[in-house]
């Protein structure tokens, strides 16, 4: 097994029983223990995929054999595993393939305090060490095997989120939630309902596909694909709901639908939540306030941050990168175009449920509709991310620079980013980390200009 096939830039993902096996998992877990040490226990959680419990057990064996004590938290969302990592100040492994199809599984690794792990910050070391174990046919045993205990953290997780966003005083809201048969089917009733023993909130939750089922029998657990929002959009309109929420498979990302059934862009959500967090910490006396956004969020995000008197910090795309930036800068919040939302009060980690609670709080504080709120933060026209398969990524990027570079500034923070001098449009072309794809994003002040730039860029990219 060549681990380069499954170890990606920020996590591990592969086909179950072909690339991703219990032997591979045990080797990776033991190698991760060597990377992070045995001073703190290793937390292991898993999602609802059929293969996940066995993989979690294999990881526990590999880790305990390498000398680490293990805390098994069982079935959980990814942000619940981050909570356990932060609360216990311990490293963690989460078994999930997020929004990928049922035949996949994977691992998301965290250092103690929910800090991210990428190829640049330790994942390459883990990969190479595990490869040595697999090639040798054995994992070196520690002098002392670690203990394995089991712990349920769902109630503590729910109570912690309730302590960060108070929804008890909002107006009554009807909320349709599509969990896509993923972990939101467990966490939503605990956090927004009463299943974790918390007080009832003024929310009427209409559940869609809450049954945990890793085969995803209704639709893929990938809200980035508009086809997977259709059921939720229909249900919001049919139920006369105030808002719809869509979670991905491991429930660390949340997408928003307004009362008309229209999708709200993650950039609009980022701007809205950023403003709430800026106002909150300023009221507590904080002055030097920073907020992170990646380079392909809408311009409304940095504009909102600056208008509120805070400092926007622009970063590359990628959740481990942004987690690192959250810790390095002390930013109060971070937002990505992909609906990952990061909170300083959540150890700098991403939490889709917490972002959803902020949106519910904003919507419930007054009589505005979700479409009114979204419109305030959606002044520009965006293409969305468009993927193109290309034979020569570098040549395609060069064609973009030659054509559009004369109109504006070019930077290479993350691929090729060009902003037009008058500020009327921007485009970003980024290469995929795993496939021969270029990802195009365009935003302009109006739809005509956006489509003009988009269409010409696609012609150049596709040669």
Secondary structure, DSSP 8 states (H G I E B T S, - for coil): --GGGTB-SSSEEEEBTTTB-HHHHHHHHHHHHHHH-SSS-EEEEE-S-TTHHHHHHHHHHHHHHTT--EEEEEE--HHHHHHHHHHHT--EEEE--TTS-TTEEEEEEEEGGGEE--GGGTHHHHHHHHHHHHHHTS----SS---EEE---HHHHHHHHHHHS--TTS--EEEEEE-TTSTHHHHHHHHTSSTTS----SEEEEEES-S--TT-SSS-S-TTSGGGGHHHHHHHHHHT-SEEEEE-TTS--EEEE-TTS-EE-HHHHHHHHHHHHHHHHHHTT--S-EEEEETTS-HHHHHHHHHTT-EEEEE-S-HHHHHHHHHHHT-SEEE-TTS-EEEGGGTT-B-HHHHHHHHHHHHHSSS--HHHHHHHT--SEE---EEEE-S-HHHHHHHHHHHHGGGEEEE-SSSEEEEETTSSEEEEEEE-SSSSEEEEEEEESSHHHHHHHHHHHHHHHT-
